[in-house]
Amino acid sequence: MGKMKELYIEELKNKQSFKTLYPDQADMMNNEQCLNCLSFSTIQIKTYTYKCDECGVTMVEIDNQLRLT
């Protein structure tokens, strides 16, 4: 039973590392691209305001385009 548990945990780790190495394109495209560091880890904090998790820059959406504030 111990060996099966080890194999199961190893398989879970492999799946998790695969997701971090090769992120799903749909997940990446749900977020806007940061204008400062070009990462896709932006979050919407208000209706037209976005903040980047990587570099901390705040952006505003004007005419369907992001602008640095």
BELKALIN-V389796 format. One record per residue. N is the residue number from 1. SS is DSSP state (H for helix, E for strand, - for the rest). Layout:
N | SS
N | SS
This chain:
1 | -
2 | H
3 | H
4 | H
5 | H
6 | H
7 | H
8 | H
9 | H
10 | H
11 | H
12 | H
13 | H
14 | H
15 | H
16 | H
17 | H
18 | H
19 | H
20 | H
21 | H
22 | -
23 | -
24 | -
25 | H
26 | H
27 | H
28 | H
29 | H
30 | H
31 | -
32 | -
33 | -
34 | -
35 | -
36 | -
37 | -
38 | -
39 | -
40 | -
41 | -
42 | E
43 | E
44 | E
45 | E
46 | E
47 | -
48 | -
49 | E
50 | E
51 | E
52 | E
53 | -
54 | -
55 | -
56 | -
57 | -
58 | E
59 | E
60 | E
61 | E
62 | E
63 | -
64 | -
65 | E
66 | E
67 | E
68 | E
69 | -
